[in-house]
Amino acid sequence: QVQLVESGGGLVQPGDSLRLSCAAAGRTLSNYVMGWFRQAPGKEREFVATISWAGVRTSYADSVKGRFTISRDNAKHPVYLHMNSLQPEDTSVYYCAAPLRHFGPLSMNKYEYDYWGQGTQVTVSS
């Protein structure tokens, strides 16, 4: 069982930046592909970004490409989502997720992730 904990959300103004963090309670995430997803009220949970277990490959949703960066520090275990130029449409609860298997392929499909954090709220408003 992998228990994921997100942090770093908050209320910001359009154009601001935030960094979200995801850590696993009591274990390392270094062997897992990791993903970030988000869900706005009344909408489906959608893919944001994913990173390979070694941190070499990444993939992004078109809506965040060029503004968001996913990274990981396998020595210290967290996975980060750096969000720049935030816009009101980025307002959502952000979730990190991990699949069941170690050393798996990148995936943008939420159904291929088995472990989820509780989410952290990001609100972008002037």
C-alpha positions as CSV (number, residue, x, y, z in Angstrom):
1,Q,0.0,0.0,0.0
2,V,1.3,3.4,-0.9
3,Q,-0.1,6.4,0.9
4,L,0.4,9.6,-1.0
5,V,0.3,13.1,0.5
6,E,0.1,16.3,-1.5
7,S,0.9,19.7,-0.3
8,G,1.6,23.2,-1.6
9,G,-1.8,24.3,-2.8
10,G,-3.4,27.7,-2.1
11,L,-5.1,30.8,-3.3
12,V,-3.1,32.8,-5.9
13,Q,-3.6,35.5,-8.4
14,P,-3.5,35.0,-12.2
15,G,0.1,34.9,-13.4
16,D,1.4,33.6,-10.1
17,S,3.3,30.4,-9.5
18,L,3.0,27.5,-7.1
19,R,4.9,24.4,-6.4
20,L,3.0,21.3,-5.4
21,S,4.7,18.4,-3.6
22,C,3.8,14.7,-3.4
23,A,5.4,12.4,-0.9
24,A,4.7,8.8,0.2
25,A,4.3,8.1,3.9
26,G,6.9,5.7,5.1
27,R,8.3,4.6,1.7
28,T,10.1,5.7,-1.4
29,L,8.5,6.7,-4.7
30,S,11.7,6.3,-6.7
31,N,10.6,3.1,-8.4
32,Y,7.2,4.4,-9.6
33,V,6.0,6.3,-12.6
34,M,4.1,9.3,-11.0
35,G,1.3,11.4,-12.3
36,W,-0.5,14.6,-11.5
37,F,-4.2,15.0,-12.2
38,R,-6.7,17.6,-11.4
39,Q,-10.5,17.8,-10.9
40,A,-12.6,20.9,-11.0
41,P,-16.2,20.9,-9.5
42,G,-18.6,19.2,-11.8
43,K,-15.8,17.9,-14.1
44,E,-14.0,14.7,-14.7
45,R,-10.6,14.2,-13.2
46,E,-8.1,15.0,-15.9
47,F,-4.5,14.3,-16.6
48,V,-1.9,17.1,-16.0
49,A,1.6,15.6,-16.1
50,T,3.5,12.3,-15.7
51,I,7.1,11.5,-15.1
52,S,9.1,8.3,-15.5
53,W,10.5,6.5,-12.5
54,A,14.0,7.7,-13.4
55,G,12.8,11.2,-14.0
56,V,14.1,11.2,-17.6
57,R,10.8,11.3,-19.5
58,T,7.8,13.5,-19.0
59,S,4.5,14.1,-20.6
60,Y,2.0,17.0,-20.2
61,A,-1.6,17.9,-21.1
62,D,-1.7,20.4,-23.8
63,S,-3.5,22.9,-21.5
64,V,-0.4,23.1,-19.2
65,K,2.5,22.5,-21.6
66,G,5.0,25.2,-21.3
67,R,3.6,26.4,-18.0
68,F,3.9,23.4,-15.7
69,T,6.9,21.2,-15.0
70,I,6.9,17.9,-13.3
71,S,10.1,16.8,-11.5
72,R,11.3,14.4,-9.0
73,D,14.1,14.1,-6.5
74,N,14.5,10.4,-6.0
75,A,17.1,11.0,-3.3
76,K,14.6,12.8,-1.2
77,H,11.5,11.0,-2.5
78,P,9.1,13.9,-3.4
79,V,7.6,14.5,-6.8
80,Y,6.9,18.1,-7.7
81,L,4.6,20.0,-9.9
82,H,5.9,23.5,-10.7
83,M,3.1,25.7,-11.9
84,N,3.8,29.0,-13.6
85,S,1.5,31.6,-15.2
86,L,-1.5,30.2,-13.4
87,Q,-4.9,31.1,-14.8
88,P,-8.4,30.9,-13.3
89,E,-9.0,27.8,-15.4
90,D,-6.3,26.0,-13.5
91,T,-8.4,26.2,-10.4
92,S,-8.9,22.6,-9.3
93,V,-8.1,20.0,-6.7
94,Y,-4.7,18.5,-7.7
95,Y,-3.9,14.9,-7.0
96,C,-0.8,12.9,-7.3
97,A,-1.0,9.2,-8.2
98,A,1.1,6.1,-8.6
99,P,0.5,2.8,-10.4
100,L,0.6,-0.5,-8.7
101,R,3.6,-1.8,-10.5
102,H,7.2,-0.6,-10.2
103,F,9.2,0.6,-13.2
104,G,6.1,0.9,-15.4
105,P,5.6,3.0,-18.5
106,L,4.4,6.6,-18.6
107,S,0.6,6.9,-18.6
108,M,-1.9,9.7,-19.1
109,N,-4.7,7.4,-18.2
110,K,-6.1,7.9,-14.7
111,Y,-7.4,4.3,-14.7
112,E,-3.9,3.0,-14.8
113,Y,-3.1,4.6,-11.5
114,D,-3.9,2.7,-8.3
115,Y,-2.8,5.0,-5.5
116,W,-4.0,8.5,-5.0
117,G,-3.5,11.3,-2.5
118,Q,-6.2,13.2,-0.8
119,G,-5.7,16.2,-3.1
120,T,-4.6,19.8,-2.6
121,Q,-6.8,22.8,-3.6
122,V,-5.4,25.3,-6.0
123,T,-7.5,28.4,-6.5
124,V,-6.5,31.1,-9.0
125,S,-8.5,34.3,-8.6
126,S,-8.1,38.0,-8.7
